[in-house]
Structures are given as C-alpha cells and as structure tokens.
Amino acid sequence: MMRYPVAVPAGSRIQTVVSLKDVAATILDLAKVNNSGIPGASLAATWQQPGAAVRGDVIAELSKGLNSPPASRNSRSNVVARLDGRFHYIRDGNGQEELYDFRADPQELRNLISSPEIQADLLRLRAGLR
C-alpha cells in the first residue's frame, strides 16, 4: 500500500502480481530520484496511463525452515515459486511440483500439474528457475 496524495490517486489498485523490487523502483520514481542500477520497474504508469501493463512474472524463494511445523511447505526442503498473471507454480527441493490457477481457484485447492491443456504454461513457468 502506498500513500502519496500528490502523485498517487486515492483508491488506485494494481490488479496483477508485482514484486517488492518494483515497489522500490516506484518510490524512487515518485521521489524523482534517478534509479539506474536499481532492479524493478516503476508501477506509476498503472495509474498515470490506465490500462498500462505491468511486466513479468514474480519469483519467490523460501529456504528450508528450522524447526518448522510439518505442515509448512518449507519444513522438508527449500521451495521456489513463480507467479504470473494467472498461475502459481511451486516446486520444492525434492522436485515435487504444484500448479494453481489462482484467478479461478484463489484458495489453490485444485492442483493442475497434470492437466494437459496447461503444459505449455508449465514449461514456461519452469524455465529459468534453479
């Protein structure tokens, strides 16, 4: 959440997944600070130009937890996840995979990893992950 009434219209919402590095780039942009060398892209275009696209996927990594409850995803190994505008892909250190359409299934109850119709999306989400 950001509050900067001079530059950010009240009630503005970004309807897609964004990264924390984009938040830093946005703050620098709003402060009129040259952000060369800072990863991420300013999100200001989303309220300055309605319909402007926010870029790319978001990748998250979670290290194996110490003394984590057994129900925690990271209790047995490291976990990596990738989110785009529709899918949430999760892979643990043992190679177990999950894939959810979080727009249609916000509680992530239906694992689509074996669904033939999303195999191209699955390959794309797998690409570039350690």
GROMACS elastic network, one bead per residue, 0.5 to 0.9 nm:
[ bonds ]
;  ai    aj funct       b0    kb
    2     8     6  0.77896   500
    2    27     6  0.89498   500
    3     7     6  0.88599   500
    3     8     6  0.68687   500
    3     9     6  0.87108   500
    3    10     6  0.79222   500
    4     7     6  0.58306   500
    4     8     6  0.54552   500
    4     9     6  0.80503   500
    4    10     6  0.86821   500
    4    30     6  0.86478   500
    5     8     6  0.53636   500
    5     9     6  0.62427   500
    5    10     6  0.69150   500
    6     9     6  0.78287   500
    7    30     6  0.70864   500
    7    44     6  0.86205   500
    8    11     6  0.86946   500
    8    12     6  0.72582   500
    8    30     6  0.88032   500
    8    44     6  0.78214   500
    8    47     6  0.72927   500
    8    48     6  0.85771   500
    9    12     6  0.57934   500
    9    47     6  0.73417   500
   12    46     6  0.86240   500
   12    47     6  0.65802   500
   13    46     6  0.84183   500
   13    47     6  0.80661   500
   14    17     6  0.79943   500
   14    18     6  0.83369   500
   14    43     6  0.83125   500
   14    46     6  0.68220   500
   14    47     6  0.82331   500
   14    54     6  0.84798   500
   15    85     6  0.89470   500
   16    54     6  0.73143   500
   16    84     6  0.82293   500
   16    85     6  0.59049   500
   16    86     6  0.88322   500
   17    54     6  0.83735   500
   17    56     6  0.87149   500
   17    57     6  0.75583   500
   17    58     6  0.70517   500
   17    83     6  0.72745   500
   17    84     6  0.68115   500
   17    85     6  0.63522   500
   18    21     6  0.84143   500
   18    22     6  0.66704   500
   18    23     6  0.80586   500
   18    43     6  0.85992   500
   18    54     6  0.76446   500
   18    55     6  0.82072   500
   18    56     6  0.83239   500
   18    57     6  0.78556   500
   18    58     6  0.66139   500
   19    22     6  0.52639   500
   19    23     6  0.68762   500
   19    40     6  0.76419   500
   19    57     6  0.84345   500
   19    58     6  0.59250   500
   19    59     6  0.82246   500
   20    23     6  0.50258   500
   20    24     6  0.66291   500
   20    25     6  0.88200   500
   20    40     6  0.81130   500
   21    24     6  0.52201   500
   21    25     6  0.63651   500
   21    26     6  0.86582   500
   21    38     6  0.80505   500
   21    39     6  0.60993   500
   21    41     6  0.75548   500
   22    26     6  0.60179   500
   22    27     6  0.86410   500
   22    39     6  0.74923   500
   22    42     6  0.56558   500
   22    43     6  0.65933   500
   23    26     6  0.50061   500
   23    27     6  0.62599   500
   23    28     6  0.87282   500
   23    40     6  0.77481   500
   23    41     6  0.80254   500
   23    42     6  0.70150   500
   23    43     6  0.72482   500
   24    27     6  0.52171   500
   24    28     6  0.63686   500
   24    29     6  0.86223   500
   24    38     6  0.80782   500
   24    39     6  0.84410   500
   24    40     6  0.74146   500
   24    41     6  0.84831   500
   24    42     6  0.78877   500
   25    28     6  0.52020   500
   25    29     6  0.61127   500
   25    30     6  0.86786   500
   25    35     6  0.66624   500
   25    38     6  0.67479   500
   25    39     6  0.71439   500
   25    40     6  0.56329   500
   25    41     6  0.55313   500
   25    43     6  0.78464   500
   26    30     6  0.61057   500
   26    31     6  0.85068   500
   26    40     6  0.83937   500
   26    41     6  0.68657   500
   26    43     6  0.55268   500
   26    44     6  0.62792   500
   27    30     6  0.51502   500
   27    31     6  0.61325   500
   27    32     6  0.85796   500
   27    33     6  0.86376   500
   27    42     6  0.77128   500
   28    31     6  0.50303   500
   28    32     6  0.61316   500
   28    33     6  0.50920   500
   28    34     6  0.70266   500
   28    35     6  0.61677   500
   28    42     6  0.81138   500
   29    32     6  0.50013   500
   29    33     6  0.59681   500
   29    34     6  0.73023   500
   29    35     6  0.72008   500
   29    42     6  0.63524   500
   29    43     6  0.88686   500
   29    44     6  0.77497   500
   30    33     6  0.76677   500
   30    42     6  0.85895   500
   30    44     6  0.76894   500
   31    34     6  0.89143   500
   32    35     6  0.87234   500
   35    38     6  0.54463   500
   35    39     6  0.84202   500
   36    39     6  0.81931   500
   38    41     6  0.87215   500
   41    44     6  0.89534   500
   41    54     6  0.84894   500
   41    55     6  0.80045   500
   42    45     6  0.71741   500
   42    46     6  0.89573   500
   42    54     6  0.89838   500
   43    46     6  0.57474   500
   43    47     6  0.79304   500
   43    54     6  0.70242   500
   44    47     6  0.58226   500
   44    48     6  0.61196   500
   44    49     6  0.83827   500
   45    49     6  0.53146   500
   45    50     6  0.76614   500
   45    51     6  0.88217   500
   45    52     6  0.61462   500
   45    53     6  0.81712   500
   45    54     6  0.83365   500
   46    49     6  0.57120   500
   46    50     6  0.58727   500
   46    51     6  0.67074   500
   46    52     6  0.51946   500
   46    53     6  0.69745   500
   46    54     6  0.71830   500
   47    50     6  0.57296   500
   47    51     6  0.83703   500
   47    52     6  0.80371   500
   48    52     6  0.83476   500
   49    52     6  0.56026   500
   50    53     6  0.89006   500
   56    83     6  0.89896   500
   56    84     6  0.68430   500
   56    85     6  0.84050   500
   57    82     6  0.67029   500
   57    83     6  0.55182   500
   57    85     6  0.74361   500
   57   125     6  0.87123   500
   58    81     6  0.82180   500
   58    82     6  0.56298   500
   58    83     6  0.51898   500
   58    84     6  0.64971   500
   59    80     6  0.73391   500
   59    81     6  0.56943   500
   59    83     6  0.64906   500
   59    84     6  0.89882   500
   59   129     6  0.83494   500
   60    79     6  0.83340   500
   60    80     6  0.57727   500
   60    81     6  0.51180   500
   60    82     6  0.63381   500
   60    83     6  0.84121   500
   61    78     6  0.75083   500
   61    79     6  0.58208   500
   61    81     6  0.63333   500
   61    82     6  0.88570   500
   62    65     6  0.82523   500
   62    73     6  0.89315   500
   62    74     6  0.68223   500
   62    77     6  0.88882   500
   62    78     6  0.57182   500
   62    79     6  0.50628   500
   62    80     6  0.62430   500
   62    81     6  0.84506   500
   63    74     6  0.66828   500
   63    77     6  0.71120   500
   63    79     6  0.64099   500
   63    80     6  0.86129   500
   64    68     6  0.83611   500
   64    73     6  0.86820   500
   64    75     6  0.59430   500
   64    76     6  0.63970   500
   64    79     6  0.73019   500
   64    93     6  0.87972   500
   65    68     6  0.51847   500
   65    69     6  0.86832   500
   65    72     6  0.84305   500
   65    73     6  0.89451   500
   65    74     6  0.56147   500
   65    75     6  0.53420   500
   65    76     6  0.76412   500
   65    77     6  0.76235   500
   65    78     6  0.79215   500
   66    75     6  0.73888   500
   67    70     6  0.87210   500
   67    75     6  0.75754   500
   68    71     6  0.81050   500
   68    72     6  0.64390   500
   68    73     6  0.89987   500
   68    74     6  0.74121   500
   68    75     6  0.51242   500
   68    76     6  0.86070   500
   69    72     6  0.55818   500
   69    74     6  0.89657   500
   69    75     6  0.64339   500
   70    73     6  0.79719   500
   70    74     6  0.85286   500
   70    75     6  0.56040   500
   70    76     6  0.77972   500
   71    74     6  0.85443   500
   71    75     6  0.71916   500
   72    75     6  0.53199   500
   72    76     6  0.84258   500
   73    76     6  0.74330   500
   73    77     6  0.80489   500
   73    78     6  0.85265   500
   73    79     6  0.72812   500
   73    92     6  0.79156   500
   74    77     6  0.53544   500
   74    78     6  0.57091   500
   74    79     6  0.60540   500
   74    92     6  0.76444   500
   74    93     6  0.89495   500
   75    78     6  0.81894   500
   76    92     6  0.84470   500
   76    93     6  0.81130   500
   76    94     6  0.85673   500
   77    92     6  0.62354   500
   77    93     6  0.50859   500
   77    94     6  0.70229   500
   78    91     6  0.86639   500
   78    92     6  0.57865   500
   78    93     6  0.51179   500
   78    94     6  0.85298   500
   79    90     6  0.70989   500
   79    91     6  0.57766   500
   79    93     6  0.59839   500
   80    89     6  0.83381   500
   80    90     6  0.58944   500
   80    91     6  0.54447   500
   80    92     6  0.63110   500
   80    93     6  0.81091   500
   80   129     6  0.76809   500
   80   130     6  0.80180   500
   81    88     6  0.69723   500
   81    89     6  0.54062   500
   81    91     6  0.63378   500
   81    92     6  0.86216   500
   81   125     6  0.89713   500
   81   129     6  0.85824   500
   82    87     6  0.80066   500
   82    88     6  0.58900   500
   82    89     6  0.51687   500
   82    90     6  0.66600   500
   82    91     6  0.89827   500
   82   125     6  0.64817   500
   82   126     6  0.81697   500
   82   129     6  0.83532   500
   83    86     6  0.73449   500
   83    87     6  0.56514   500
   83    89     6  0.63300   500
   83    90     6  0.88386   500
   83   125     6  0.79584   500
   84    87     6  0.55302   500
   84    88     6  0.68726   500
   84    89     6  0.88294   500
   84   125     6  0.82625   500
   85    88     6  0.87475   500
   85   102     6  0.87640   500
   85   103     6  0.82050   500
   86   100     6  0.83361   500
   86   101     6  0.56255   500
   86   102     6  0.60416   500
   86   103     6  0.57573   500
   86   104     6  0.83442   500
   87    99     6  0.67778   500
   87   100     6  0.55474   500
   87   102     6  0.58414   500
   87   103     6  0.76702   500
   87   121     6  0.83518   500
   87   122     6  0.89337   500
   87   125     6  0.85595   500
   88    98     6  0.80285   500
   88    99     6  0.56534   500
   88   100     6  0.51643   500
   88   101     6  0.64648   500
   88   102     6  0.64555   500
   88   108     6  0.86751   500
   88   125     6  0.87153   500
   89    97     6  0.73415   500
   89    98     6  0.57962   500
   89   100     6  0.65798   500
   89   101     6  0.89620   500
   89   113     6  0.86756   500
   89   122     6  0.77503   500
   89   125     6  0.67111   500
   89   126     6  0.79112   500
   90    96     6  0.81644   500
   90    97     6  0.55921   500
   90    98     6  0.50738   500
   90    99     6  0.63489   500
   90   100     6  0.87066   500
   91    94     6  0.79520   500
   91    95     6  0.59523   500
   91    96     6  0.55546   500
   91    98     6  0.65062   500
   91    99     6  0.88937   500
   91   126     6  0.88407   500
   92    95     6  0.54652   500
   92    96     6  0.55192   500
   92    97     6  0.67603   500
   93    96     6  0.74391   500
   94    97     6  0.89363   500
   97   113     6  0.69447   500
   98   111     6  0.58081   500
   98   112     6  0.71027   500
   98   113     6  0.56249   500
   99   108     6  0.85316   500
   99   110     6  0.82949   500
   99   111     6  0.53823   500
   99   112     6  0.52038   500
   99   113     6  0.50765   500
   99   114     6  0.87950   500
   99   122     6  0.77619   500
  100   103     6  0.87122   500
  100   104     6  0.86898   500
  100   105     6  0.70381   500
  100   106     6  0.84607   500
  100   108     6  0.56846   500
  100   109     6  0.78086   500
  100   110     6  0.64889   500
  100   111     6  0.54485   500
  100   112     6  0.58273   500
  100   113     6  0.77994   500
  101   104     6  0.56340   500
  101   105     6  0.56496   500
  101   106     6  0.75015   500
  101   108     6  0.72893   500
  101   110     6  0.81674   500
  101   111     6  0.83686   500
  101   112     6  0.76673   500
  102   107     6  0.72244   500
  102   108     6  0.61917   500
  103   106     6  0.57661   500
  104   108     6  0.88512   500
  105   108     6  0.52675   500
  105   109     6  0.66680   500
  105   110     6  0.70777   500
  106   109     6  0.80177   500
  107   110     6  0.85991   500
  108   111     6  0.71528   500
  111   114     6  0.79147   500
  111   115     6  0.86589   500
  112   115     6  0.52001   500
  112   116     6  0.87458   500
  112   118     6  0.77478   500
  113   116     6  0.85063   500
  113   118     6  0.80722   500
  113   119     6  0.80697   500
  113   122     6  0.75791   500
  114   117     6  0.89309   500
  114   118     6  0.83676   500
  114   119     6  0.79672   500
  115   118     6  0.59423   500
  115   119     6  0.69709   500
  116   119     6  0.55345   500
  116   120     6  0.87579   500
  117   120     6  0.77851   500
  117   121     6  0.87298   500
  118   121     6  0.52632   500
  118   122     6  0.62132   500
  118   123     6  0.88344   500
  119   123     6  0.62145   500
  119   124     6  0.86526   500
  120   123     6  0.52328   500
  120   124     6  0.63723   500
  120   125     6  0.87576   500
  121   124     6  0.51225   500
  121   125     6  0.61777   500
  121   126     6  0.86086   500
  122   125     6  0.51349   500
  122   126     6  0.61155   500
  122   127     6  0.86277   500
  123   126     6  0.51507   500
  123   127     6  0.62279   500
  124   127     6  0.52307   500
  124   128     6  0.84492   500
  125   128     6  0.78751   500
  125   129     6  0.80279   500
  126   129     6  0.59868   500
  126   130     6  0.89287   500
  127   130     6  0.87583   500
